Every structure is written in C-alpha cells, then in structure tokens.
Amino acid sequence: MSLAHHGVLFLDELPEFRKNVLEVLRQPLETGEVTIARAKVSVTYPANIMLVAAMNPCPCGFATDPRNECTCTPLAIQRYMSRISGPLLDRIDLHVEVPAVKIEELAAKPSGESSQSIRERVEAARERQRRRYKGEPHIFANAHLGSKELHKYCQLPPEGEELLTSAINRLGLSARAYDRIIKVSRTIADIAGDDQIATAHLAEAIQYRSLDRQLWLG
C-alpha cells in the first residue's frame, strides 16, 4: 500500500486473498497511513491510495452470465461473498457490476463517448473542486472531506435526504457508507457541471452500492 502512495493499488480476484490480509486494509484506507508495530518500535508509512479491486460474482464466475449456467450452490455463493466484510465494503465507494460483453459488441465499431471527451469533463470537475476547497488546507477533492466539511459543502435537497435515509435503512448501511454516498453524489454533480447536489445525483450514487444490495437483500 505504501508503494502505491498517491497512486492506484489494484487487487485482482479480491476474495482469493486471505481474509486477515483484507481486513488490515481497513485502517490505511481510512487514515492514508500504514502503521507497523512491534514489541519495541512502531513505524508509520504513507499510504494515501486509490483502491481498485475485481472479483467474480461467484466461485465459478457465471452467476450473472445469461449464456452460461452457474454451478454454484447458494451456500457456496454466500460463503464466497462473505470473504469481503461489511466494514471493508464501507470503505469502497463504488461497486460496479460488469456483465459479459457479447461478441457482436466487441466486433462493432465503438459508438460511445470518446476518452478525450470524458477526460475533459473529469478535469473540469477537478478544477471545480480545487476552486471550492481553495481555503481548506489538505482538502483537494471531495474524497478528502471530513464530517464537518461534508455538512458545509454537500447540502442535500429535502427529497434527497428522504431518499438517502430510506436507502440507508433498507440496506442497513453504516454512517461511513452514508458519508461516502454523499461524497460520490457531490462528485457526480461536479462532473455534470451542477453547483448543487440533486436527488438524481444521490440516486445514482446509491446505485453504485451493488454489493451492499446483494449482502443485505440477498
């Protein structure tokens, strides 16, 4: 994690890591530091990273594939998913399902938005954040907001508050996940060029908690 400081740490096949290894990610993801303590000495290393991880939907990999039959039992899938704890999921802002791509789509000419266009929107959003937090030391992006700054810079409309409260109660999410959903919705608004967080931005941010929905709704 320290070697990936100010960069990206990618963990492939996330549930295949030992659970005790995954659990020690929690504190560094929260504080941006790794502390190694022994009997007579304690050493702290910087570890402000962006964590990206990938996993299959089940042990055989076909649970969500319409063209292949999943051979896993419900118990096997539950055991597989339980390797990723709720507290660790709390610290991962976006859970995105990536379905299998049809061969026709792979062979077709790309018709989506260009990478250059996306980059321009992202850079504009980052500049918007830099201007917003110009007077805040150590805050350069929405991800750096603490609870105090969250209330100051992320005002929610009444309908948005009702939607978020309903989602939190239904999914059984923690206070940490609550804060992260608001930060993601603030970023979605920034990318859209909107000064205020709208209910639609919150709804989109909630949709990016797919693993929470699987965990709590079965």
Biotite code that builds the C-alpha atoms (Angstrom):
import biotite.structure as struc

atoms = struc.array([
    struc.Atom([0.000, 0.000, 0.000], chain_id="A", res_id=1, res_name="MET", atom_name="CA", element="C"),
    struc.Atom([2.819, 2.401, 0.773], chain_id="A", res_id=2, res_name="SER", atom_name="CA", element="C"),
    struc.Atom([4.460, 1.738, -2.590], chain_id="A", res_id=3, res_name="LEU", atom_name="CA", element="C"),
    struc.Atom([1.150, 2.796, -4.198], chain_id="A", res_id=4, res_name="ALA", atom_name="CA", element="C"),
    struc.Atom([1.098, 6.104, -2.248], chain_id="A", res_id=5, res_name="HIS", atom_name="CA", element="C"),
    struc.Atom([-0.648, 8.790, -4.367], chain_id="A", res_id=6, res_name="HIS", atom_name="CA", element="C"),
    struc.Atom([-1.400, 6.112, -6.954], chain_id="A", res_id=7, res_name="GLY", atom_name="CA", element="C"),
    struc.Atom([-3.647, 3.126, -7.639], chain_id="A", res_id=8, res_name="VAL", atom_name="CA", element="C"),
    struc.Atom([-3.469, -0.235, -5.878], chain_id="A", res_id=9, res_name="LEU", atom_name="CA", element="C"),
    struc.Atom([-5.245, -2.902, -7.960], chain_id="A", res_id=10, res_name="PHE", atom_name="CA", element="C"),
    struc.Atom([-6.204, -6.193, -6.307], chain_id="A", res_id=11, res_name="LEU", atom_name="CA", element="C"),
    struc.Atom([-7.456, -8.837, -8.748], chain_id="A", res_id=12, res_name="ASP", atom_name="CA", element="C"),
    struc.Atom([-9.653, -11.730, -7.539], chain_id="A", res_id=13, res_name="GLU", atom_name="CA", element="C"),
    struc.Atom([-10.290, -9.909, -4.259], chain_id="A", res_id=14, res_name="LEU", atom_name="CA", element="C"),
    struc.Atom([-11.994, -12.800, -2.382], chain_id="A", res_id=15, res_name="PRO", atom_name="CA", element="C"),
    struc.Atom([-8.993, -15.062, -3.058], chain_id="A", res_id=16, res_name="GLU", atom_name="CA", element="C"),
    struc.Atom([-6.859, -13.035, -0.660], chain_id="A", res_id=17, res_name="PHE", atom_name="CA", element="C"),
    struc.Atom([-6.831, -14.328, 2.908], chain_id="A", res_id=18, res_name="ARG", atom_name="CA", element="C"),
    struc.Atom([-9.469, -12.588, 4.997], chain_id="A", res_id=19, res_name="LYS", atom_name="CA", element="C"),
    struc.Atom([-6.968, -11.407, 7.617], chain_id="A", res_id=20, res_name="ASN", atom_name="CA", element="C"),
    struc.Atom([-4.970, -9.742, 4.811], chain_id="A", res_id=21, res_name="VAL", atom_name="CA", element="C"),
    struc.Atom([-8.062, -7.941, 3.523], chain_id="A", res_id=22, res_name="LEU", atom_name="CA", element="C"),
    struc.Atom([-9.072, -6.755, 6.977], chain_id="A", res_id=23, res_name="GLU", atom_name="CA", element="C"),
    struc.Atom([-5.768, -4.942, 7.551], chain_id="A", res_id=24, res_name="VAL", atom_name="CA", element="C"),
    struc.Atom([-6.633, -2.733, 4.561], chain_id="A", res_id=25, res_name="LEU", atom_name="CA", element="C"),
    struc.Atom([-9.371, -1.052, 6.552], chain_id="A", res_id=26, res_name="ARG", atom_name="CA", element="C"),
    struc.Atom([-7.377, 1.350, 8.731], chain_id="A", res_id=27, res_name="GLN", atom_name="CA", element="C"),
    struc.Atom([-4.957, 2.516, 5.997], chain_id="A", res_id=28, res_name="PRO", atom_name="CA", element="C"),
    struc.Atom([-7.905, 3.198, 3.673], chain_id="A", res_id=29, res_name="LEU", atom_name="CA", element="C"),
    struc.Atom([-9.373, 5.375, 6.420], chain_id="A", res_id=30, res_name="GLU", atom_name="CA", element="C"),
    struc.Atom([-6.237, 7.243, 7.532], chain_id="A", res_id=31, res_name="THR", atom_name="CA", element="C"),
    struc.Atom([-3.952, 7.127, 4.482], chain_id="A", res_id=32, res_name="GLY", atom_name="CA", element="C"),
    struc.Atom([-1.157, 5.584, 6.549], chain_id="A", res_id=33, res_name="GLU", atom_name="CA", element="C"),
    struc.Atom([0.209, 2.126, 7.337], chain_id="A", res_id=34, res_name="VAL", atom_name="CA", element="C"),
    struc.Atom([1.496, 1.553, 10.856], chain_id="A", res_id=35, res_name="THR", atom_name="CA", element="C"),
    struc.Atom([3.589, -1.497, 11.680], chain_id="A", res_id=36, res_name="ILE", atom_name="CA", element="C"),
    struc.Atom([4.032, -2.062, 15.417], chain_id="A", res_id=37, res_name="ALA", atom_name="CA", element="C"),
    struc.Atom([6.409, -4.492, 17.062], chain_id="A", res_id=38, res_name="ARG", atom_name="CA", element="C"),
    struc.Atom([7.465, -5.001, 20.684], chain_id="A", res_id=39, res_name="ALA", atom_name="CA", element="C"),
    struc.Atom([9.858, -2.050, 20.875], chain_id="A", res_id=40, res_name="LYS", atom_name="CA", element="C"),
    struc.Atom([9.223, 0.013, 17.778], chain_id="A", res_id=41, res_name="VAL", atom_name="CA", element="C"),
    struc.Atom([6.377, 1.413, 15.689], chain_id="A", res_id=42, res_name="SER", atom_name="CA", element="C"),
    struc.Atom([6.880, 2.633, 12.110], chain_id="A", res_id=43, res_name="VAL", atom_name="CA", element="C"),
    struc.Atom([4.361, 4.584, 10.014], chain_id="A", res_id=44, res_name="THR", atom_name="CA", element="C"),
    struc.Atom([4.445, 4.744, 6.211], chain_id="A", res_id=45, res_name="TYR", atom_name="CA", element="C"),
    struc.Atom([2.335, 6.960, 3.904], chain_id="A", res_id=46, res_name="PRO", atom_name="CA", element="C"),
    struc.Atom([-0.388, 5.061, 2.031], chain_id="A", res_id=47, res_name="ALA", atom_name="CA", element="C"),
    struc.Atom([-2.853, 7.515, 0.515], chain_id="A", res_id=48, res_name="ASN", atom_name="CA", element="C"),
    struc.Atom([-4.083, 5.299, -2.314], chain_id="A", res_id=49, res_name="ILE", atom_name="CA", element="C"),
    struc.Atom([-6.972, 4.689, -4.678], chain_id="A", res_id=50, res_name="MET", atom_name="CA", element="C"),
    struc.Atom([-8.012, 1.060, -4.195], chain_id="A", res_id=51, res_name="LEU", atom_name="CA", element="C"),
    struc.Atom([-9.392, -0.759, -7.234], chain_id="A", res_id=52, res_name="VAL", atom_name="CA", element="C"),
    struc.Atom([-10.423, -4.393, -6.899], chain_id="A", res_id=53, res_name="ALA", atom_name="CA", element="C"),
    struc.Atom([-12.045, -7.013, -9.121], chain_id="A", res_id=54, res_name="ALA", atom_name="CA", element="C"),
    struc.Atom([-13.943, -10.189, -8.256], chain_id="A", res_id=55, res_name="MET", atom_name="CA", element="C"),
    struc.Atom([-16.220, -12.786, -9.821], chain_id="A", res_id=56, res_name="ASN", atom_name="CA", element="C"),
    struc.Atom([-19.908, -12.908, -8.842], chain_id="A", res_id=57, res_name="PRO", atom_name="CA", element="C"),
    struc.Atom([-19.436, -16.483, -7.580], chain_id="A", res_id=58, res_name="CYS", atom_name="CA", element="C"),
    struc.Atom([-16.714, -19.184, -7.401], chain_id="A", res_id=59, res_name="PRO", atom_name="CA", element="C"),
    struc.Atom([-17.421, -20.485, -10.918], chain_id="A", res_id=60, res_name="CYS", atom_name="CA", element="C"),
    struc.Atom([-17.813, -16.968, -12.334], chain_id="A", res_id=61, res_name="GLY", atom_name="CA", element="C"),
    struc.Atom([-21.129, -17.476, -14.158], chain_id="A", res_id=62, res_name="PHE", atom_name="CA", element="C"),
    struc.Atom([-23.716, -16.310, -11.592], chain_id="A", res_id=63, res_name="ALA", atom_name="CA", element="C"),
    struc.Atom([-24.731, -13.283, -13.690], chain_id="A", res_id=64, res_name="THR", atom_name="CA", element="C"),
    struc.Atom([-23.872, -14.654, -17.152], chain_id="A", res_id=65, res_name="ASP", atom_name="CA", element="C"),
    struc.Atom([-27.043, -15.301, -19.232], chain_id="A", res_id=66, res_name="PRO", atom_name="CA", element="C"),
    struc.Atom([-25.150, -17.575, -21.650], chain_id="A", res_id=67, res_name="ARG", atom_name="CA", element="C"),
    struc.Atom([-23.553, -19.904, -19.104], chain_id="A", res_id=68, res_name="ASN", atom_name="CA", element="C"),
    struc.Atom([-25.136, -21.824, -16.241], chain_id="A", res_id=69, res_name="GLU", atom_name="CA", element="C"),
    struc.Atom([-23.805, -21.212, -12.745], chain_id="A", res_id=70, res_name="CYS", atom_name="CA", element="C"),
    struc.Atom([-22.834, -24.436, -10.976], chain_id="A", res_id=71, res_name="THR", atom_name="CA", element="C"),
    struc.Atom([-22.504, -22.911, -7.507], chain_id="A", res_id=72, res_name="CYS", atom_name="CA", element="C"),
    struc.Atom([-24.924, -23.587, -4.677], chain_id="A", res_id=73, res_name="THR", atom_name="CA", element="C"),
    struc.Atom([-26.483, -20.620, -2.825], chain_id="A", res_id=74, res_name="PRO", atom_name="CA", element="C"),
    struc.Atom([-24.384, -21.565, 0.220], chain_id="A", res_id=75, res_name="LEU", atom_name="CA", element="C"),
    struc.Atom([-21.181, -21.555, -1.862], chain_id="A", res_id=76, res_name="ALA", atom_name="CA", element="C"),
    struc.Atom([-22.017, -18.103, -3.256], chain_id="A", res_id=77, res_name="ILE", atom_name="CA", element="C"),
    struc.Atom([-22.816, -16.794, 0.219], chain_id="A", res_id=78, res_name="GLN", atom_name="CA", element="C"),
    struc.Atom([-19.552, -18.178, 1.591], chain_id="A", res_id=79, res_name="ARG", atom_name="CA", element="C"),
    struc.Atom([-17.645, -16.640, -1.321], chain_id="A", res_id=80, res_name="TYR", atom_name="CA", element="C"),
    struc.Atom([-19.225, -13.202, -0.873], chain_id="A", res_id=81, res_name="MET", atom_name="CA", element="C"),
    struc.Atom([-18.699, -13.287, 2.906], chain_id="A", res_id=82, res_name="SER", atom_name="CA", element="C"),
    struc.Atom([-14.946, -13.173, 2.375], chain_id="A", res_id=83, res_name="ARG", atom_name="CA", element="C"),
    struc.Atom([-15.415, -9.441, 1.805], chain_id="A", res_id=84, res_name="ILE", atom_name="CA", element="C"),
    struc.Atom([-16.574, -7.997, 5.118], chain_id="A", res_id=85, res_name="SER", atom_name="CA", element="C"),
    struc.Atom([-19.108, -5.226, 5.548], chain_id="A", res_id=86, res_name="GLY", atom_name="CA", element="C"),
    struc.Atom([-16.559, -2.854, 7.160], chain_id="A", res_id=87, res_name="PRO", atom_name="CA", element="C"),
    struc.Atom([-14.245, -3.269, 4.162], chain_id="A", res_id=88, res_name="LEU", atom_name="CA", element="C"),
    struc.Atom([-17.120, -2.672, 1.713], chain_id="A", res_id=89, res_name="LEU", atom_name="CA", element="C"),
    struc.Atom([-17.914, 0.512, 3.653], chain_id="A", res_id=90, res_name="ASP", atom_name="CA", element="C"),
    struc.Atom([-14.549, 1.877, 2.581], chain_id="A", res_id=91, res_name="ARG", atom_name="CA", element="C"),
    struc.Atom([-15.043, 1.162, -1.134], chain_id="A", res_id=92, res_name="ILE", atom_name="CA", element="C"),
    struc.Atom([-17.049, 3.986, -2.698], chain_id="A", res_id=93, res_name="ASP", atom_name="CA", element="C"),
    struc.Atom([-18.182, 2.344, -5.948], chain_id="A", res_id=94, res_name="LEU", atom_name="CA", element="C"),
    struc.Atom([-19.374, -1.228, -6.513], chain_id="A", res_id=95, res_name="HIS", atom_name="CA", element="C"),
    struc.Atom([-19.894, -1.665, -10.240], chain_id="A", res_id=96, res_name="VAL", atom_name="CA", element="C"),
    struc.Atom([-21.193, -4.807, -11.937], chain_id="A", res_id=97, res_name="GLU", atom_name="CA", element="C"),
    struc.Atom([-19.523, -5.528, -15.281], chain_id="A", res_id=98, res_name="VAL", atom_name="CA", element="C"),
    struc.Atom([-21.629, -8.031, -17.301], chain_id="A", res_id=99, res_name="PRO", atom_name="CA", element="C"),
    struc.Atom([-20.177, -10.244, -20.010], chain_id="A", res_id=100, res_name="ALA", atom_name="CA", element="C"),
    struc.Atom([-19.846, -8.450, -23.351], chain_id="A", res_id=101, res_name="VAL", atom_name="CA", element="C"),
    struc.Atom([-21.381, -10.082, -26.429], chain_id="A", res_id=102, res_name="LYS", atom_name="CA", element="C"),
    struc.Atom([-19.015, -10.890, -29.278], chain_id="A", res_id=103, res_name="ILE", atom_name="CA", element="C"),
    struc.Atom([-21.109, -8.722, -31.590], chain_id="A", res_id=104, res_name="GLU", atom_name="CA", element="C"),
    struc.Atom([-20.467, -5.734, -29.351], chain_id="A", res_id=105, res_name="GLU", atom_name="CA", element="C"),
    struc.Atom([-16.743, -6.458, -29.211], chain_id="A", res_id=106, res_name="LEU", atom_name="CA", element="C"),
    struc.Atom([-16.532, -6.559, -33.002], chain_id="A", res_id=107, res_name="ALA", atom_name="CA", element="C"),
    struc.Atom([-18.741, -3.499, -33.567], chain_id="A", res_id=108, res_name="ALA", atom_name="CA", element="C"),
    struc.Atom([-17.354, -0.024, -34.131], chain_id="A", res_id=109, res_name="LYS", atom_name="CA", element="C"),
    struc.Atom([-17.262, 1.949, -30.843], chain_id="A", res_id=110, res_name="PRO", atom_name="CA", element="C"),
    struc.Atom([-20.144, 4.418, -30.644], chain_id="A", res_id=111, res_name="SER", atom_name="CA", element="C"),
    struc.Atom([-19.814, 5.739, -27.106], chain_id="A", res_id=112, res_name="GLY", atom_name="CA", element="C"),
    struc.Atom([-18.273, 8.904, -25.736], chain_id="A", res_id=113, res_name="GLU", atom_name="CA", element="C"),
    struc.Atom([-14.581, 9.326, -26.516], chain_id="A", res_id=114, res_name="SER", atom_name="CA", element="C"),
    struc.Atom([-11.916, 9.082, -23.820], chain_id="A", res_id=115, res_name="SER", atom_name="CA", element="C"),
    struc.Atom([-10.848, 12.643, -24.633], chain_id="A", res_id=116, res_name="GLN", atom_name="CA", element="C"),
    struc.Atom([-14.359, 13.954, -24.008], chain_id="A", res_id=117, res_name="SER", atom_name="CA", element="C"),
    struc.Atom([-14.592, 12.082, -20.701], chain_id="A", res_id=118, res_name="ILE", atom_name="CA", element="C"),
    struc.Atom([-11.183, 13.394, -19.668], chain_id="A", res_id=119, res_name="ARG", atom_name="CA", element="C"),
    struc.Atom([-12.273, 16.970, -20.315], chain_id="A", res_id=120, res_name="GLU", atom_name="CA", element="C"),
    struc.Atom([-15.339, 16.553, -18.098], chain_id="A", res_id=121, res_name="ARG", atom_name="CA", element="C"),
    struc.Atom([-13.269, 14.968, -15.322], chain_id="A", res_id=122, res_name="VAL", atom_name="CA", element="C"),
    struc.Atom([-10.650, 17.724, -15.468], chain_id="A", res_id=123, res_name="GLU", atom_name="CA", element="C"),
    struc.Atom([-13.399, 20.339, -15.330], chain_id="A", res_id=124, res_name="ALA", atom_name="CA", element="C"),
    struc.Atom([-14.850, 18.610, -12.249], chain_id="A", res_id=125, res_name="ALA", atom_name="CA", element="C"),
    struc.Atom([-11.443, 18.518, -10.550], chain_id="A", res_id=126, res_name="ARG", atom_name="CA", element="C"),
    struc.Atom([-10.935, 22.219, -11.255], chain_id="A", res_id=127, res_name="GLU", atom_name="CA", element="C"),
    struc.Atom([-14.378, 22.944, -9.783], chain_id="A", res_id=128, res_name="ARG", atom_name="CA", element="C"),
    struc.Atom([-13.326, 21.088, -6.615], chain_id="A", res_id=129, res_name="GLN", atom_name="CA", element="C"),
    struc.Atom([-9.996, 22.909, -6.402], chain_id="A", res_id=130, res_name="ARG", atom_name="CA", element="C"),
    struc.Atom([-11.804, 26.250, -6.512], chain_id="A", res_id=131, res_name="ARG", atom_name="CA", element="C"),
    struc.Atom([-14.388, 25.133, -3.944], chain_id="A", res_id=132, res_name="ARG", atom_name="CA", element="C"),
    struc.Atom([-11.801, 23.993, -1.396], chain_id="A", res_id=133, res_name="TYR", atom_name="CA", element="C"),
    struc.Atom([-9.232, 26.707, -2.054], chain_id="A", res_id=134, res_name="LYS", atom_name="CA", element="C"),
    struc.Atom([-9.452, 27.912, 1.537], chain_id="A", res_id=135, res_name="GLY", atom_name="CA", element="C"),
    struc.Atom([-9.401, 24.450, 3.090], chain_id="A", res_id=136, res_name="GLU", atom_name="CA", element="C"),
    struc.Atom([-5.933, 23.090, 3.955], chain_id="A", res_id=137, res_name="PRO", atom_name="CA", element="C"),
    struc.Atom([-5.318, 19.456, 2.969], chain_id="A", res_id=138, res_name="HIS", atom_name="CA", element="C"),
    struc.Atom([-8.592, 19.211, 1.015], chain_id="A", res_id=139, res_name="ILE", atom_name="CA", element="C"),
    struc.Atom([-8.165, 18.964, -2.750], chain_id="A", res_id=140, res_name="PHE", atom_name="CA", element="C"),
    struc.Atom([-11.080, 16.733, -3.749], chain_id="A", res_id=141, res_name="ALA", atom_name="CA", element="C"),
    struc.Atom([-14.462, 15.556, -2.462], chain_id="A", res_id=142, res_name="ASN", atom_name="CA", element="C"),
    struc.Atom([-12.907, 12.337, -1.138], chain_id="A", res_id=143, res_name="ALA", atom_name="CA", element="C"),
    struc.Atom([-10.922, 14.349, 1.433], chain_id="A", res_id=144, res_name="HIS", atom_name="CA", element="C"),
    struc.Atom([-13.989, 15.866, 3.118], chain_id="A", res_id=145, res_name="LEU", atom_name="CA", element="C"),
    struc.Atom([-14.481, 15.227, 6.807], chain_id="A", res_id=146, res_name="GLY", atom_name="CA", element="C"),
    struc.Atom([-17.823, 15.243, 8.590], chain_id="A", res_id=147, res_name="SER", atom_name="CA", element="C"),
    struc.Atom([-17.659, 18.986, 9.310], chain_id="A", res_id=148, res_name="LYS", atom_name="CA", element="C"),
    struc.Atom([-16.824, 19.896, 5.700], chain_id="A", res_id=149, res_name="GLU", atom_name="CA", element="C"),
    struc.Atom([-19.431, 17.447, 4.422], chain_id="A", res_id=150, res_name="LEU", atom_name="CA", element="C"),
    struc.Atom([-22.220, 19.459, 6.069], chain_id="A", res_id=151, res_name="HIS", atom_name="CA", element="C"),
    struc.Atom([-20.733, 22.698, 4.759], chain_id="A", res_id=152, res_name="LYS", atom_name="CA", element="C"),
    struc.Atom([-20.195, 21.775, 1.119], chain_id="A", res_id=153, res_name="TYR", atom_name="CA", element="C"),
    struc.Atom([-22.711, 18.992, 0.464], chain_id="A", res_id=154, res_name="CYS", atom_name="CA", element="C"),
    struc.Atom([-26.169, 20.370, 1.176], chain_id="A", res_id=155, res_name="GLN", atom_name="CA", element="C"),
    struc.Atom([-28.927, 17.929, 0.186], chain_id="A", res_id=156, res_name="LEU", atom_name="CA", element="C"),
    struc.Atom([-32.423, 18.801, -1.049], chain_id="A", res_id=157, res_name="PRO", atom_name="CA", element="C"),
    struc.Atom([-35.273, 17.569, 1.207], chain_id="A", res_id=158, res_name="PRO", atom_name="CA", element="C"),
    struc.Atom([-36.277, 14.901, -1.327], chain_id="A", res_id=159, res_name="GLU", atom_name="CA", element="C"),
    struc.Atom([-32.671, 13.735, -1.470], chain_id="A", res_id=160, res_name="GLY", atom_name="CA", element="C"),
    struc.Atom([-32.471, 13.440, 2.318], chain_id="A", res_id=161, res_name="GLU", atom_name="CA", element="C"),
    struc.Atom([-35.611, 11.295, 2.327], chain_id="A", res_id=162, res_name="GLU", atom_name="CA", element="C"),
    struc.Atom([-34.259, 9.066, -0.447], chain_id="A", res_id=163, res_name="LEU", atom_name="CA", element="C"),
    struc.Atom([-30.896, 8.606, 1.281], chain_id="A", res_id=164, res_name="LEU", atom_name="CA", element="C"),
    struc.Atom([-32.496, 7.872, 4.657], chain_id="A", res_id=165, res_name="THR", atom_name="CA", element="C"),
    struc.Atom([-34.753, 5.274, 3.062], chain_id="A", res_id=166, res_name="SER", atom_name="CA", element="C"),
    struc.Atom([-31.810, 3.625, 1.276], chain_id="A", res_id=167, res_name="ALA", atom_name="CA", element="C"),
    struc.Atom([-29.689, 3.559, 4.431], chain_id="A", res_id=168, res_name="ILE", atom_name="CA", element="C"),
    struc.Atom([-32.484, 1.955, 6.464], chain_id="A", res_id=169, res_name="ASN", atom_name="CA", element="C"),
    struc.Atom([-33.329, -0.569, 3.757], chain_id="A", res_id=170, res_name="ARG", atom_name="CA", element="C"),
    struc.Atom([-29.743, -1.603, 3.027], chain_id="A", res_id=171, res_name="LEU", atom_name="CA", element="C"),
    struc.Atom([-28.593, -1.442, 6.637], chain_id="A", res_id=172, res_name="GLY", atom_name="CA", element="C"),
    struc.Atom([-25.652, 0.787, 5.747], chain_id="A", res_id=173, res_name="LEU", atom_name="CA", element="C"),
    struc.Atom([-23.298, 2.363, 8.265], chain_id="A", res_id=174, res_name="SER", atom_name="CA", element="C"),
    struc.Atom([-22.630, 6.034, 8.959], chain_id="A", res_id=175, res_name="ALA", atom_name="CA", element="C"),
    struc.Atom([-19.401, 5.680, 6.985], chain_id="A", res_id=176, res_name="ARG", atom_name="CA", element="C"),
    struc.Atom([-21.289, 4.450, 3.908], chain_id="A", res_id=177, res_name="ALA", atom_name="CA", element="C"),
    struc.Atom([-23.764, 7.312, 4.378], chain_id="A", res_id=178, res_name="TYR", atom_name="CA", element="C"),
    struc.Atom([-20.933, 9.858, 4.169], chain_id="A", res_id=179, res_name="ASP", atom_name="CA", element="C"),
    struc.Atom([-19.354, 8.151, 1.168], chain_id="A", res_id=180, res_name="ARG", atom_name="CA", element="C"),
    struc.Atom([-22.620, 8.142, -0.775], chain_id="A", res_id=181, res_name="ILE", atom_name="CA", element="C"),
    struc.Atom([-22.885, 11.899, -0.253], chain_id="A", res_id=182, res_name="ILE", atom_name="CA", element="C"),
    struc.Atom([-19.280, 12.418, -1.421], chain_id="A", res_id=183, res_name="LYS", atom_name="CA", element="C"),
    struc.Atom([-19.915, 10.354, -4.553], chain_id="A", res_id=184, res_name="VAL", atom_name="CA", element="C"),
    struc.Atom([-23.112, 12.303, -5.280], chain_id="A", res_id=185, res_name="SER", atom_name="CA", element="C"),
    struc.Atom([-21.134, 15.556, -4.902], chain_id="A", res_id=186, res_name="ARG", atom_name="CA", element="C"),
    struc.Atom([-18.657, 14.254, -7.494], chain_id="A", res_id=187, res_name="THR", atom_name="CA", element="C"),
    struc.Atom([-21.462, 13.189, -9.842], chain_id="A", res_id=188, res_name="ILE", atom_name="CA", element="C"),
    struc.Atom([-22.874, 16.704, -9.600], chain_id="A", res_id=189, res_name="ALA", atom_name="CA", element="C"),
    struc.Atom([-19.433, 18.193, -10.296], chain_id="A", res_id=190, res_name="ASP", atom_name="CA", element="C"),
    struc.Atom([-18.979, 16.043, -13.407], chain_id="A", res_id=191, res_name="ILE", atom_name="CA", element="C"),
    struc.Atom([-22.434, 17.139, -14.589], chain_id="A", res_id=192, res_name="ALA", atom_name="CA", element="C"),
    struc.Atom([-21.432, 20.786, -14.013], chain_id="A", res_id=193, res_name="GLY", atom_name="CA", element="C"),
    struc.Atom([-24.064, 21.336, -11.306], chain_id="A", res_id=194, res_name="ASP", atom_name="CA", element="C"),
    struc.Atom([-23.403, 23.535, -8.265], chain_id="A", res_id=195, res_name="ASP", atom_name="CA", element="C"),
    struc.Atom([-25.967, 21.751, -6.078], chain_id="A", res_id=196, res_name="GLN", atom_name="CA", element="C"),
    struc.Atom([-26.480, 18.062, -5.335], chain_id="A", res_id=197, res_name="ILE", atom_name="CA", element="C"),
    struc.Atom([-29.798, 16.917, -6.793], chain_id="A", res_id=198, res_name="ALA", atom_name="CA", element="C"),
    struc.Atom([-31.895, 13.888, -5.877], chain_id="A", res_id=199, res_name="THR", atom_name="CA", element="C"),
    struc.Atom([-30.888, 12.274, -9.183], chain_id="A", res_id=200, res_name="ALA", atom_name="CA", element="C"),
    struc.Atom([-27.216, 12.535, -8.191], chain_id="A", res_id=201, res_name="HIS", atom_name="CA", element="C"),
    struc.Atom([-27.928, 10.788, -4.895], chain_id="A", res_id=202, res_name="LEU", atom_name="CA", element="C"),
    struc.Atom([-29.964, 8.082, -6.620], chain_id="A", res_id=203, res_name="ALA", atom_name="CA", element="C"),
    struc.Atom([-27.052, 7.371, -8.966], chain_id="A", res_id=204, res_name="GLU", atom_name="CA", element="C"),
    struc.Atom([-24.578, 7.227, -6.072], chain_id="A", res_id=205, res_name="ALA", atom_name="CA", element="C"),
    struc.Atom([-26.813, 4.742, -4.232], chain_id="A", res_id=206, res_name="ILE", atom_name="CA", element="C"),
    struc.Atom([-26.907, 2.539, -7.331], chain_id="A", res_id=207, res_name="GLN", atom_name="CA", element="C"),
    struc.Atom([-23.135, 2.199, -7.065], chain_id="A", res_id=208, res_name="TYR", atom_name="CA", element="C"),
    struc.Atom([-23.535, 0.157, -3.853], chain_id="A", res_id=209, res_name="ARG", atom_name="CA", element="C"),
    struc.Atom([-24.443, -3.104, -5.623], chain_id="A", res_id=210, res_name="SER", atom_name="CA", element="C"),
    struc.Atom([-22.518, -5.349, -3.221], chain_id="A", res_id=211, res_name="LEU", atom_name="CA", element="C"),
    struc.Atom([-24.405, -3.833, -0.297], chain_id="A", res_id=212, res_name="ASP", atom_name="CA", element="C"),
    struc.Atom([-27.672, -4.694, -2.031], chain_id="A", res_id=213, res_name="ARG", atom_name="CA", element="C"),
    struc.Atom([-26.536, -8.298, -2.518], chain_id="A", res_id=214, res_name="GLN", atom_name="CA", element="C"),
    struc.Atom([-25.317, -8.561, 1.060], chain_id="A", res_id=215, res_name="LEU", atom_name="CA", element="C"),
    struc.Atom([-28.441, -7.201, 2.751], chain_id="A", res_id=216, res_name="TRP", atom_name="CA", element="C"),
    struc.Atom([-31.207, -8.043, 0.271], chain_id="A", res_id=217, res_name="LEU", atom_name="CA", element="C"),
    struc.Atom([-29.945, -11.476, -0.746], chain_id="A", res_id=218, res_name="GLY", atom_name="CA", element="C"),
])
